Amino acid sequence: MKSSYRLLYAALLAALATGASAQQVSGGPVKTLGTVTVTGGRPTSLPTQIPTTIEGVTGEQVEDTINATDSEDALKYLPSLLVRKRYIGDYDHAVLASRASGTGNSARSLVYADGILLSNLLGNGASFTPRWGLVTPEEIERVDVLYGPFSAAYPGNSVGAVVDYLTRMPTKFEGHAKLTGFTQSFQQYGADDTYSGHQASASLGNRNGNWFWWLNVNRLDSDGQPLVFATRLVSAGTASGAGTPVTGAIADKNPQNRDWWILGATNQVHTIQDHAKAKLAYDFSPTLRASYTLGWWQNEAKRTSQTYLHDAAGKPVYSGNVNIGGRQFALTPADFAPSNGKLEHVMHGLSVKSNIQGVWDWEVAASLYDYAKDQVRTPTTALPAASAGRITDMGGTGWHALSLKGTWRPDGAAGAHIVDMGYQRENYKLRTLVSDTPDWLNGGAAARFSAFNGNSALQSLYLQDTWRFAPAWRATLGGRLEEWHAYGGEIANASSVLPFVERKETHFSPKAAIAYQVSSELALKASLGRAVRMPTVAELYQGSISTGTIVNNDPNLRPEKSWTSEWTVERDLGNGLMRATLFHENTRDALYSQTNVTVTPSLTNIQNVDEIHTSGLELAYQANDIGLRGLDLNSSLTYADSTIAKNAKFPASVGKWQPRVPKWRANLLATYRANEKWTHTLGLRYSGRQYGTLDNSDPNGFSYTGVSKFLVADVRMHYRVARQWSLALGIDNLNNYKYWAFHPYTQRTVVAELKFSM
């Protein structure tokens, strides 16, 4: 056995002696026999029985201990999770990574808010991230994370994790107002500047008889650091004296350690985001509630560019042939192209839920997410006198879902069996039209340049029985039957529209778990589940048009099929809780963009990677009053050995690490509550070495387009001035670590908050 696996088993045996358990939070899920039973009538995506690892954090904990400017920040210190948030307000690249999934696999996790799907399953990658902006940090009552595809209540996209936000619904009158300011000093290549912003949020809520209501508005104005850099490989230049001699290019090594020039910075985003949320609920009886949610999010984003190149007269150079170090390079308008975006998204959610806790409970829920307006404008001519351009319009894109759920307790609430069942339907619609325009800033759409459309639907039936077959034993058996349909796909250029092949498949995913309560302090459990992650519209309907034919497309692209297992030891240590989990995932036909070298010419597109294996260990520990009264600790350590086992189309990747899944990850959050007024927090976040390519040909992670390791420290001081007023001052990335995930992350950022509550 390899030494790394001996280390895993030794750690698990040690955990058997010292114990492990998930954290219990007042008002949250109730934990029994190593599994979780969810009670309460609030709208949520959680099933009644959760036969898997669950971690969570409350809104109060977020406020006290985390510099949270976006809703995804609530996940910052939970085990094995990482959100690729590049700057405050990052709305289109903040992908969630989990144990065996990297920050390029957005379709391998699910994010819900009050039962409404926020995950964008129209694609898989940086452009299809969860719609985090539809939840603000001030709304969060709690957020729970389920690890792995072990519940039959979720589709195959749950293979990594399921995140469930529960937002506030007050039982008495309350109001809140919060002002936040933030700033970072950023130095990278030729960029050396300060980028700042502010945020304002206000909310009101109350209960009037059987009516409950909640209103929240939020505005974010944020300047992010430059994210993209124009580059040229030194070897790509032509040895010549031709071209305009320029200065200012910065020499660097690319991720493959090849010499290249950094020519300028682009994609420096100034984003103004407005959020509004209205929630209504009505109790027809103490056990029957109807709820409605209306969410609205608007974003104006301007992405600017800066060239580092200057001619002999000191004038900036954006285009033409230039000469750097005796080599000629051609600049294109795309090298320094700015863009302007205007987006307006709307979501609706409606649910009616029974919570009798008797023989039968049920829920009917429907939701809609709509890209009411989504336009991005980019010039096709060079700066600074750019004129003509293109408009990318995704208006009409969106998804809707219907869920019918039931819980049957054949012997009553105290009986041996709890059966969860349901029917779910989800429909996804992707619409993308790219049009030419004579004026990229203000012109209307003219001739079509290209278009891309497609639809998919997933219908599911699930059944799951949790059976207490002995006083200390509980087993969960379940299954999920899914019918997937992809249709209406088409691609267009300026002159023609061509259809894609329609697809339909059916799959079954079994689930099983067993838990044994060794004693009141110690529990053991094991879970096993299959997940089938269907290709998204953007993955399936890929390609381009050449001579009237669709090329670079795989009409037979297969779904990802994963078998995932975990073995867990949980122990209550009195003032603390500890958990150790061994996990293994075997994924066949993983979906990645790669080059098929078995054909001539080679072909690069979304393809199936034959097999990926991931084995690892996750340790989590939480404790209160460690050493001295008021000192709390939340910590985790994750080891993952994730390698490509088979890949016939790209043999060079076999035996290499899965992209963006590091071997080691760790989080630590230490909080000292000196008294009722003061809370001091220190957070540490670590991620080990990573690769961004399937063949691991990018060893230099500390460069543009590289993926690096990191160790960052965060601090926060929260002070309750009076019953209604509070202040907070925090610093993220206190040690100013410069790290990358293709783009640069934020550097040292100071955050200040003022909050009023009544």
LOZATOR-87220 format. One line per 4 residues: their letters; for each residue x, y, z of C-alpha. Coordinates in Angstrom, 2 decimals, decimal comma. Last residue first. Layout:
N
a = X Y Z | ... .
END
This chain:
758
msfk = -34,25 47,29 15,05 | -30,88 46,78 13,41 | -28,15 49,19 12,30 | -24,92 48,01 10,68 .
leav = -21,58 49,67 9,86 | -18,98 47,69 7,95 | -15,30 48,04 6,96 | -13,41 45,73 4,58 .
vtrq = -9,67 45,93 3,78 | -8,39 43,83 0,89 | -4,84 42,42 0,49 | -4,69 40,89 -3,00 .
typh = -7,65 39,74 -5,05 | -7,25 36,63 -7,17 | -5,33 36,71 -10,44 | -6,93 35,00 -13,46 .
fawy = -6,20 31,41 -14,55 | -6,78 30,47 -10,89 | -3,95 32,53 -9,47 | -2,19 33,60 -6,30 .
kynn = -0,42 36,68 -4,97 | -0,40 36,41 -1,16 | -1,00 39,76 0,51 | -0,40 38,41 4,06 .
lndi = -3,73 39,87 5,21 | -5,55 38,11 2,38 | -8,91 39,42 3,62 | -8,82 42,25 6,15 .
glal = -11,66 43,05 8,50 | -13,34 45,86 10,41 | -16,82 45,49 11,86 | -19,21 47,86 13,58 .
swqr = -22,53 47,25 15,31 | -25,57 49,30 16,28 | -29,00 48,32 17,59 | -28,26 46,87 21,04 .
avry = -25,19 49,04 21,40 | -21,69 49,27 19,95 | -21,58 45,58 19,09 | -18,03 45,21 17,82 .
hmrv = -16,84 42,75 15,17 | -13,12 42,38 14,45 | -12,09 40,34 11,42 | -8,89 38,76 10,16 .
davl = -8,08 36,74 7,05 | -4,91 34,77 6,28 | -4,02 33,33 2,88 | -2,07 30,24 1,85 .
fksv = -2,07 29,52 -1,86 | -1,24 26,98 -4,54 | -1,36 28,11 -8,12 | -3,39 27,67 -11,29 .
gtys = -1,80 29,32 -14,35 | -3,55 31,41 -17,02 | -1,38 34,44 -16,02 | 1,57 33,24 -13,99 .
fgnp = 2,19 31,69 -10,60 | 1,03 28,18 -11,48 | 4,20 27,24 -13,32 | 3,86 23,47 -13,82 .
dsnd = 1,52 23,78 -16,84 | 1,86 20,52 -18,79 | -0,28 18,64 -16,27 | -1,68 16,43 -19,07 .
ltgy = -5,29 17,37 -18,27 | -4,47 21,04 -17,91 | -5,05 23,57 -15,13 | -2,71 22,03 -12,58 .
qrgs = -2,76 22,40 -8,82 | -0,37 22,69 -5,89 | -1,92 22,95 -2,47 | -4,85 24,99 -1,17 .
yrlg = -4,81 26,76 2,17 | -7,24 29,12 3,90 | -6,58 30,63 7,33 | -9,06 32,65 9,37 .
ltht = -8,53 34,76 12,47 | -11,56 36,18 14,27 | -12,15 38,69 17,07 | -15,61 39,23 18,59 .
wken = -16,23 42,13 20,98 | -19,53 43,27 22,52 | -20,80 40,43 24,70 | -17,27 39,68 25,93 .
aryt = -13,89 38,56 24,60 | -15,48 36,33 21,98 | -12,45 34,75 20,35 | -12,94 33,08 16,98 .
alln = -10,49 30,75 15,23 | -11,37 29,75 11,67 | -9,14 27,18 9,98 | -9,31 25,78 6,47 .
arwk = -7,19 23,14 4,75 | -6,71 21,68 1,29 | -4,19 19,09 0,13 | -3,90 17,00 -3,02 .
pvrp = -5,17 19,78 -5,24 | -8,11 19,35 -7,65 | -7,78 22,06 -10,30 | -7,26 19,68 -13,23 .
qwkg = -7,31 15,95 -12,39 | -3,75 14,90 -11,65 | -1,85 12,84 -14,23 | -1,74 9,05 -14,59 .
vsap = -3,18 9,15 -18,09 | -3,06 12,69 -19,55 | -0,56 11,91 -22,32 | -2,99 9,28 -23,66 .
fkan = -5,42 11,92 -25,03 | -8,20 10,12 -26,94 | -7,82 6,86 -25,03 | -8,17 8,44 -21,60 .
kait = -7,95 6,04 -18,66 | -6,94 6,46 -15,00 | -6,89 10,26 -14,71 | -5,89 11,06 -11,14 .
sday = -7,45 12,52 -8,00 | -5,62 11,77 -4,74 | -7,49 14,01 -2,32 | -6,44 15,05 1,19 .
tlss = -8,72 17,41 3,09 | -8,14 19,18 6,40 | -10,80 21,04 8,35 | -11,12 23,60 11,11 .
nldl = -13,65 25,48 13,21 | -12,41 26,77 16,57 | -14,05 28,75 19,36 | -12,36 30,80 22,11 .
grlg = -14,90 32,38 24,51 | -13,64 30,79 27,72 | -10,06 29,67 27,57 | -8,21 26,60 26,40 .
idna = -10,80 25,80 23,76 | -14,13 27,35 24,76 | -16,07 25,85 21,84 | -15,02 23,14 19,41 .
qyal = -15,26 22,25 15,75 | -13,21 19,62 13,92 | -13,38 18,34 10,35 | -11,16 15,72 8,72 .
elgs = -11,60 14,74 5,07 | -9,71 11,80 3,57 | -9,22 10,95 -0,07 | -9,68 8,84 -3,14 .
thie = -10,42 10,15 -6,63 | -10,38 8,04 -9,80 | -11,02 9,44 -13,30 | -12,10 7,30 -16,27 .
dvnq = -12,69 7,59 -20,02 | -12,42 11,34 -20,54 | -15,41 12,22 -22,72 | -14,98 15,17 -25,07 .
intl = -15,70 18,89 -25,25 | -13,60 20,25 -28,14 | -10,12 20,03 -29,65 | -9,55 17,85 -32,73 .
sptv = -6,24 16,58 -34,08 | -5,91 16,60 -37,87 | -5,75 13,70 -38,10 | -7,42 11,63 -35,39 .
tvnt = -5,99 9,88 -32,32 | -4,75 13,15 -30,79 | -8,18 14,15 -29,49 | -7,47 17,46 -27,79 .
qsyl = -9,35 18,26 -24,59 | -12,34 20,12 -23,20 | -13,67 18,02 -20,36 | -16,71 15,87 -19,57 .
adrt = -15,97 12,79 -17,47 | -16,90 9,58 -19,31 | -16,46 7,39 -16,23 | -16,13 8,75 -12,72 .
nehf = -14,94 6,67 -9,75 | -15,22 8,56 -6,47 | -13,80 7,57 -3,10 | -14,23 9,10 0,32 .
ltar = -12,83 8,53 3,81 | -14,53 10,79 6,31 | -13,33 11,83 9,77 | -15,57 13,99 11,94 .
mlgn = -14,98 15,81 15,21 | -17,28 17,71 17,55 | -16,30 19,89 20,49 | -17,02 20,83 24,08 .
gldr = -18,11 17,32 24,98 | -16,06 15,38 22,46 | -19,02 14,25 20,31 | -17,74 11,77 17,76 .
evtw = -18,36 10,97 14,11 | -16,64 8,32 11,99 | -17,44 8,32 8,28 | -17,06 6,04 5,30 .
estw = -17,78 7,57 1,89 | -18,71 6,25 -1,52 | -19,19 7,75 -4,98 | -20,00 5,98 -8,24 .
skep = -19,96 8,47 -11,09 | -21,37 8,48 -14,61 | -20,71 11,55 -16,77 | -23,09 11,74 -19,71 .
rlnp = -22,01 10,69 -23,23 | -21,30 12,92 -26,22 | -22,82 11,16 -29,23 | -23,44 14,30 -31,32 .
dnnv = -19,75 15,23 -30,98 | -19,20 18,59 -32,68 | -16,12 20,13 -34,29 | -18,01 20,60 -37,55 .
itgt = -21,58 21,56 -38,50 | -21,84 21,67 -42,31 | -22,54 24,47 -44,80 | -18,93 24,89 -45,88 .
sisg = -17,78 25,10 -42,24 | -20,14 25,86 -39,38 | -19,01 25,65 -35,76 | -19,13 23,28 -32,82 .
qyle = -20,91 22,67 -29,56 | -24,49 21,60 -28,87 | -23,74 19,02 -26,18 | -21,47 21,08 -23,96 .
avtp = -23,53 24,30 -24,15 | -26,80 22,41 -23,59 | -25,40 20,60 -20,56 | -24,28 16,99 -20,77 .
mrva = -26,06 14,81 -18,19 | -24,48 14,11 -14,80 | -25,41 10,55 -13,83 | -24,81 9,97 -10,12 .
rgls = -24,47 6,66 -8,28 | -24,47 6,52 -4,52 | -22,86 4,80 -1,56 | -22,86 5,88 2,07 .
akla = -21,24 4,55 5,25 | -21,85 5,49 8,85 | -20,33 5,29 12,30 | -21,47 7,14 15,41 .
less = -19,79 7,90 18,77 | -20,90 10,07 21,68 | -24,20 8,47 22,71 | -22,67 5,10 21,91 .
vqya = -21,94 2,95 18,87 | -24,78 4,62 16,91 | -24,65 2,76 13,60 | -25,50 4,38 10,26 .
iaak = -26,20 2,81 6,87 | -26,45 4,40 3,44 | -27,66 3,44 -0,02 | -28,42 5,17 -3,32 .
psfh = -29,33 3,78 -6,76 | -29,17 5,93 -9,93 | -31,30 4,97 -12,93 | -30,84 6,43 -16,40 .
tekr = -33,02 7,30 -19,40 | -31,79 9,00 -22,59 | -33,09 11,36 -25,29 | -31,13 13,32 -27,91 .
evfp = -32,02 15,60 -30,85 | -29,35 16,12 -33,51 | -28,26 19,72 -34,08 | -29,94 22,11 -36,51 .
lvss = -28,23 24,45 -39,02 | -28,95 28,15 -39,59 | -27,28 29,91 -42,53 | -25,92 33,22 -43,82 .
anai = -24,29 35,19 -41,00 | -23,55 32,13 -38,91 | -26,01 29,89 -37,14 | -26,12 27,03 -34,66 .
eggy = -29,16 25,03 -33,62 | -30,36 22,86 -30,75 | -34,10 22,45 -30,40 | -33,80 19,28 -28,31 .
ahwe = -32,06 17,59 -25,42 | -34,21 15,16 -23,39 | -33,21 13,44 -20,16 | -35,35 10,86 -18,37 .
elrg = -34,28 10,18 -14,79 | -35,07 7,38 -12,33 | -33,70 7,97 -8,82 | -33,22 5,30 -6,19 .
glta = -33,27 4,85 -2,47 | -32,16 2,84 0,51 | -31,38 4,39 3,89 | -30,42 2,33 6,92 .
rwap = -30,58 3,18 10,63 | -29,12 1,17 13,48 | -28,83 1,71 17,24 | -32,39 0,85 18,26 .
afrw = -32,81 -1,67 15,42 | -34,37 -1,52 11,95 | -34,60 2,27 11,84 | -35,50 2,53 8,16 .
tdql = -34,95 5,52 5,89 | -36,75 4,88 2,61 | -35,98 6,85 -0,55 | -38,01 7,10 -3,75 .
ylsq = -37,29 9,29 -6,76 | -38,94 10,13 -10,06 | -37,19 12,49 -12,45 | -37,85 14,48 -15,61 .
lasn = -34,92 16,43 -17,09 | -35,33 18,85 -19,98 | -32,84 20,39 -22,38 | -32,96 23,24 -24,83 .
gnfa = -30,62 24,80 -27,39 | -29,67 27,96 -29,23 | -26,51 29,47 -30,73 | -26,34 32,42 -33,05 .
sfra = -23,73 34,09 -35,23 | -22,94 37,38 -36,98 | -26,52 38,51 -37,48 | -26,83 41,84 -39,26 .
aagg = -27,67 44,96 -37,29 | -28,18 45,28 -33,53 | -28,52 48,89 -32,42 | -25,65 51,27 -31,78 .
nlwd = -24,75 52,77 -28,41 | -21,25 51,71 -27,41 | -20,31 49,28 -30,18 | -21,42 51,68 -32,89 .
ptds = -21,95 50,17 -36,35 | -23,38 46,97 -34,81 | -22,88 43,32 -35,74 | -25,06 40,78 -33,99 .
vltr = -24,35 37,80 -31,72 | -27,47 35,91 -30,62 | -27,37 33,47 -27,71 | -30,40 31,65 -26,34 .
lkyn = -30,12 28,76 -23,87 | -33,29 27,19 -22,45 | -33,34 24,74 -19,55 | -36,31 22,74 -18,28 .
erqy = -36,45 20,95 -14,93 | -39,06 18,42 -13,84 | -39,27 16,71 -10,49 | -41,47 13,94 -9,07 .
gmdv = -41,21 12,87 -5,46 | -40,66 10,40 -2,68 | -39,33 10,39 0,89 | -40,19 7,40 3,09 .
ihag = -39,64 7,46 6,85 | -39,81 3,97 8,38 | -39,42 2,75 11,99 | -42,31 4,71 13,41 .
aagd = -42,25 7,67 15,82 | -43,84 10,08 13,35 | -46,52 7,63 12,34 | -46,23 3,94 11,41 .
prwt = -46,45 4,43 7,64 | -44,44 7,69 7,76 | -44,77 9,00 4,23 | -43,02 12,14 3,01 .
gkls = -44,09 13,64 -0,31 | -42,58 15,94 -2,87 | -43,84 17,44 -6,13 | -41,23 19,67 -7,77 .
lahw = -41,49 21,89 -10,83 | -38,55 23,76 -12,33 | -37,83 26,62 -14,69 | -34,76 27,69 -16,61 .
gtgg = -33,31 30,71 -18,37 | -32,23 32,34 -21,61 | -34,72 34,74 -23,19 | -32,19 37,54 -23,56 .
mdti = -28,70 36,20 -24,21 | -27,61 39,04 -26,51 | -23,99 39,37 -27,61 | -23,61 42,72 -29,36 .
rgas = -20,74 43,27 -31,80 | -18,50 46,16 -32,77 | -17,88 49,15 -34,97 | -16,29 52,23 -33,42 .
aapl = -12,93 51,91 -31,63 | -10,88 55,10 -31,72 | -8,55 54,21 -28,82 | -8,62 51,32 -29,45 .
attp = -8,86 48,90 -32,33 | -11,95 47,78 -34,20 | -14,19 44,85 -33,32 | -15,65 46,60 -30,28 .
trvq = -17,52 44,68 -27,56 | -21,09 45,03 -26,24 | -22,61 42,54 -23,76 | -26,37 42,13 -23,44 .
dkay = -28,50 40,18 -20,96 | -32,08 41,28 -20,40 | -34,96 39,25 -18,93 | -32,54 36,39 -18,31 .
dyls = -35,24 34,40 -16,49 | -35,19 32,02 -13,52 | -38,48 30,29 -12,71 | -39,60 28,24 -9,73 .
aave = -42,33 25,78 -8,77 | -42,94 23,94 -5,50 | -45,59 21,50 -4,29 | -44,91 19,98 -0,88 .
wdwv = -46,21 17,00 1,07 | -46,51 15,48 4,52 | -48,23 12,19 5,33 | -48,44 9,90 8,38 .
gqin = -47,87 12,65 10,93 | -45,19 15,30 11,10 | -47,91 17,79 10,07 | -45,67 19,92 7,87 .
skvs = -47,57 20,64 4,67 | -45,92 22,86 2,07 | -47,16 25,13 -0,69 | -44,37 26,64 -2,78 .
lghm = -43,83 29,47 -5,22 | -40,53 30,84 -6,51 | -39,86 33,57 -9,03 | -36,55 34,80 -10,43 .
vhel = -35,63 37,84 -12,51 | -32,39 38,78 -14,27 | -31,36 42,14 -15,73 | -27,97 42,48 -17,38 .
kgns = -26,19 45,34 -19,09 | -22,60 44,68 -20,16 | -19,90 46,91 -21,59 | -16,72 45,58 -23,17 .
pafd = -13,07 46,57 -23,64 | -10,88 45,04 -26,35 | -7,14 45,24 -25,73 | -5,89 42,14 -27,54 .
aptl = -9,13 41,68 -29,50 | -8,33 44,63 -31,78 | -5,27 42,72 -33,05 | -1,59 43,37 -32,42 .
afqr = 0,99 41,91 -34,80 | 4,43 41,05 -33,43 | 7,90 41,77 -34,83 | 11,05 40,68 -33,01 .
ggin = 14,14 42,75 -32,33 | 13,48 43,18 -28,62 | 9,86 44,18 -29,15 | 8,75 45,47 -32,55 .
vngs = 5,13 46,38 -33,16 | 2,75 45,76 -36,04 | -0,61 47,47 -35,65 | -2,75 48,14 -32,62 .
yvpk = -2,96 49,49 -29,07 | 0,14 51,68 -28,69 | 0,27 54,35 -25,98 | 2,17 57,51 -26,92 .
gaad = 5,61 58,06 -25,38 | 7,14 59,58 -28,51 | 9,28 56,50 -29,12 | 6,20 54,27 -28,95 .
hlyt = 4,48 53,03 -25,81 | 3,27 49,55 -24,81 | 1,78 48,77 -21,39 | -1,73 48,89 -22,83 .
qstr = -4,68 49,39 -20,51 | -8,16 47,93 -20,91 | -11,62 48,52 -19,48 | -14,50 46,23 -18,57 .
kaen = -17,74 48,03 -17,75 | -20,46 46,11 -15,94 | -24,02 47,25 -15,33 | -25,89 44,64 -13,33 .
qwwg = -29,49 44,16 -12,34 | -30,96 41,53 -10,04 | -34,62 40,92 -9,20 | -36,06 38,28 -6,86 .
ltys = -39,70 37,46 -6,21 | -40,43 34,78 -3,61 | -43,80 33,23 -2,73 | -44,67 30,97 0,20 .
arlt = -47,75 28,94 1,13 | -47,87 27,27 4,56 | -49,79 24,34 6,03 | -49,16 22,88 9,51 .
psfd = -50,27 25,66 11,87 | -53,09 26,45 9,43 | -53,47 28,46 6,22 | -50,14 30,05 7,12 .
yalk = -49,25 32,70 4,56 | -45,79 33,60 3,27 | -44,50 36,52 1,26 | -40,96 37,26 0,10 .
akah = -39,69 40,30 -1,79 | -36,08 40,56 -2,98 | -34,27 43,44 -4,66 | -30,69 43,48 -5,93 .
dqit = -28,78 46,19 -7,75 | -25,27 45,59 -9,11 | -22,79 48,19 -10,30 | -19,67 46,57 -11,74 .
hvqn = -16,37 48,16 -12,70 | -14,31 45,36 -14,19 | -10,68 45,53 -15,30 | -10,95 43,07 -18,17 .
tagl = -7,69 44,06 -19,81 | -4,05 44,50 -18,87 | -1,13 45,07 -21,23 | 1,67 43,57 -23,30 .
iwwd = 2,97 40,75 -21,08 | 5,74 39,16 -23,17 | 6,47 35,45 -23,21 | 9,18 32,97 -22,37 .
rnqp = 8,00 29,38 -21,97 | 7,64 27,97 -18,46 | 4,52 25,97 -19,46 | 2,49 28,27 -17,19 .
nkda = 3,95 31,33 -19,02 | 7,30 32,83 -18,01 | 7,61 36,62 -17,89 | 9,10 39,62 -19,67 .
iagt = 7,13 42,86 -19,40 | 6,44 44,98 -22,49 | 6,87 48,68 -21,76 | 8,80 49,84 -24,83 .
vptg = 7,80 49,93 -28,46 | 9,55 49,94 -31,82 | 6,88 50,17 -34,55 | 7,19 47,25 -36,93 .
agsa = 10,09 45,92 -39,01 | 13,56 45,21 -37,65 | 13,00 41,49 -37,98 | 13,05 38,19 -36,12 .
tgas = 9,37 37,23 -36,38 | 7,61 36,82 -33,05 | 5,95 33,58 -31,97 | 9,07 32,45 -30,04 .
vlrt = 8,66 35,37 -27,63 | 5,15 34,14 -26,83 | 2,77 37,08 -26,93 | 0,44 38,26 -24,18 .
afvl = -2,54 40,52 -23,48 | -3,46 40,21 -19,81 | -6,83 39,37 -18,27 | -8,10 39,99 -14,74 .
pqgd = -7,36 43,63 -13,98 | -8,47 44,42 -10,38 | -12,13 44,83 -9,51 | -13,95 48,10 -8,94 .
sdlr = -17,18 47,55 -7,04 | -20,49 49,34 -6,59 | -22,96 47,01 -4,84 | -26,57 47,97 -4,17 .
nvnl = -28,92 45,92 -1,98 | -32,64 45,77 -1,32 | -34,44 43,33 0,98 | -38,14 42,94 1,76 .
wwfw = -39,71 40,28 4,01 | -43,30 39,31 4,69 | -45,23 36,91 6,90 | -49,03 36,72 7,01 .
ngnr = -51,01 34,55 9,44 | -51,43 37,42 11,89 | -49,11 40,17 10,74 | -45,52 38,94 10,84 .
ngls = -42,76 41,37 9,96 | -39,88 42,20 7,69 | -37,66 45,05 6,57 | -34,30 45,06 4,78 .
asaq = -31,56 47,48 3,77 | -28,22 47,01 2,03 | -25,47 49,36 0,89 | -22,18 48,31 -0,70 .
hgsy = -18,97 50,13 -1,45 | -16,01 49,95 -3,76 | -12,26 50,13 -4,11 | -9,39 49,34 -6,43 .
tdda = -5,99 50,86 -5,67 | -3,32 50,84 -8,35 | -0,17 49,21 -9,66 | -0,77 47,24 -12,87 .
gyqq = 2,32 46,72 -15,02 | 2,89 43,09 -13,96 | 0,79 42,70 -10,83 | 0,32 45,17 -7,98 .
fsqt = -3,09 45,60 -6,39 | -3,95 47,74 -3,39 | -7,38 46,70 -2,17 | -10,39 48,63 -0,89 .
fgtl = -13,71 47,95 0,81 | -16,69 49,87 2,16 | -19,85 48,41 3,68 | -23,06 50,06 4,82 .
kahg = -25,84 48,05 6,47 | -29,48 48,67 7,29 | -31,76 46,28 9,15 | -35,40 46,14 10,13 .
efkt = -37,45 43,80 12,27 | -41,12 43,29 13,09 | -41,94 39,84 14,43 | -41,80 36,24 13,14 .
pmrt = -39,18 37,07 10,52 | -38,52 35,16 7,28 | -34,78 35,15 6,66 | -33,04 33,15 3,98 .
lydv = -32,29 29,42 3,87 | -29,44 28,76 1,48 | -28,91 25,14 0,37 | -25,61 24,07 -1,17 .
vagv = -25,47 20,59 -2,71 | -22,04 19,06 -3,29 | -19,87 17,18 -5,76 | -22,08 14,52 -7,37 .
sngp = -25,16 16,72 -6,88 | -25,29 17,35 -10,64 | -26,64 13,81 -10,91 | -30,10 14,91 -9,83 .
yaas = -31,18 15,40 -6,19 | -33,86 13,78 -3,97 | -32,18 10,36 -4,17 | -29,69 11,53 -1,57 .
fpgy = -26,16 10,14 -1,67 | -24,67 12,24 -4,47 | -21,82 13,76 -2,42 | -21,43 16,34 0,33 .
lvdv = -24,48 18,21 1,57 | -23,89 21,86 2,43 | -26,16 23,93 4,66 | -26,62 27,71 4,73 .
reie = -28,30 29,63 7,53 | -30,49 32,66 8,09 | -28,93 34,46 5,15 | -30,57 37,70 4,07 .
eptv = -27,71 40,01 5,13 | -25,24 38,07 2,96 | -27,27 38,85 -0,17 | -28,93 36,17 -2,31 .
lgwr = -29,84 36,65 -5,98 | -26,24 37,74 -6,64 | -24,98 34,15 -6,26 | -26,48 33,16 -9,61 .
ptfs = -24,47 29,95 -9,78 | -21,75 29,93 -12,45 | -22,14 29,22 -16,14 | -19,41 31,30 -17,83 .
agng = -16,62 29,76 -15,74 | -17,45 26,18 -16,63 | -20,20 23,70 -17,37 | -23,21 24,93 -19,33 .
llns = -26,95 25,51 -19,16 | -26,89 24,17 -15,61 | -26,77 27,63 -14,02 | -27,09 26,83 -10,33 .
llig = -29,54 29,14 -8,54 | -32,36 26,60 -8,17 | -35,13 27,88 -5,91 | -35,79 25,78 -2,77 .
dayv = -35,27 28,68 -0,37 | -31,99 29,42 -2,15 | -30,45 26,51 -4,04 | -26,94 25,71 -5,29 .
lsra = -26,06 22,43 -7,01 | -22,63 20,97 -7,80 | -20,94 19,15 -10,67 | -22,22 21,58 -13,34 .
sngt = -19,70 24,28 -12,31 | -16,71 22,09 -13,18 | -13,80 24,47 -13,87 | -13,17 25,24 -10,21 .
gsar = -12,31 21,62 -9,52 | -14,37 18,58 -8,59 | -13,34 15,68 -6,32 | -13,81 17,25 -2,88 .
salv = -15,70 20,37 -3,96 | -15,26 23,38 -6,24 | -17,85 26,16 -6,65 | -17,40 28,42 -9,69 .
ahdy = -17,33 32,22 -9,28 | -16,66 33,15 -12,93 | -19,69 35,20 -14,05 | -20,88 37,32 -11,13 .
dgiy = -17,69 38,49 -9,41 | -19,12 41,14 -7,07 | -15,99 41,45 -4,93 | -13,11 40,07 -7,00 .
rkrv = -11,87 36,73 -8,32 | -14,31 34,44 -6,53 | -13,32 30,88 -7,39 | -15,45 29,32 -4,65 .
llsp = -13,62 26,65 -2,68 | -15,06 23,83 -0,61 | -13,25 20,90 1,03 | -14,53 21,67 4,55 .
lykl = -16,42 24,94 5,17 | -14,28 28,05 5,66 | -15,36 30,26 2,73 | -18,90 28,94 2,31 .
ades = -20,56 32,11 3,68 | -18,45 34,06 1,17 | -20,75 32,71 -1,57 | -23,39 35,26 -0,53 .
dtan = -21,19 38,22 -1,46 | -19,57 40,89 0,74 | -18,89 38,53 3,65 | -15,87 39,34 5,80 .
itde = -16,60 36,32 8,00 | -16,71 35,91 11,81 | -19,61 37,74 13,44 | -21,95 38,25 10,50 .
vqeg = -21,33 34,76 9,09 | -21,90 33,21 12,51 | -25,21 35,07 12,85 | -26,26 33,90 9,37 .
tvge = -25,69 30,33 10,46 | -23,10 27,89 9,11 | -23,44 24,37 7,83 | -21,92 20,97 7,26 .
ittp = -23,66 17,80 6,11 | -22,19 14,36 5,47 | -24,65 11,88 4,03 | -27,94 10,05 4,54 .
iqtp = -30,09 13,19 4,58 | -33,72 12,43 5,49 | -36,53 14,97 5,09 | -35,18 16,23 1,76 .
lstp = -33,46 19,63 1,64 | -34,44 22,06 -1,12 | -35,90 24,52 1,34 | -39,15 26,35 1,95 .
rggt = -39,73 26,62 5,73 | -42,10 24,16 7,39 | -39,75 22,62 9,92 | -37,86 19,36 10,37 .
vtvt = -34,80 17,92 8,67 | -33,48 14,60 9,93 | -29,73 14,13 9,56 | -27,81 10,87 9,65 .
gltk = -25,16 9,65 12,07 | -27,72 8,07 14,37 | -29,61 11,32 14,95 | -28,92 14,92 13,92 .
vpgg = -31,66 17,56 13,87 | -31,23 20,12 11,09 | -30,92 23,74 12,16 | -32,63 25,81 14,85 .
svqq = -29,68 25,58 17,19 | -26,63 24,45 15,29 | -25,16 20,96 15,41 | -21,67 20,55 14,00 .
asag = -20,92 17,28 12,23 | -19,25 14,55 14,25 | -15,91 12,82 14,77 | -14,16 10,63 17,33 .
tala = -10,89 10,45 19,32 | -10,34 6,70 19,05 | -12,04 6,13 15,74 | -10,39 9,33 14,52 .
alla = -6,98 7,76 15,15 | -8,05 4,81 13,01 | -9,07 7,24 10,27 | -5,73 9,04 10,45 .
ayll = -3,85 5,77 10,20 | -5,99 4,80 7,22 | -5,18 8,01 5,39 | -1,46 7,89 6,20 .
ryss = -1,25 4,30 4,96 | -2,90 5,58 1,78 | -0,16 8,19 1,33 | 2,53 5,61 2,04 .
km = 1,32 3,46 -0,86 | 0,00 0,00 0,00 .
END
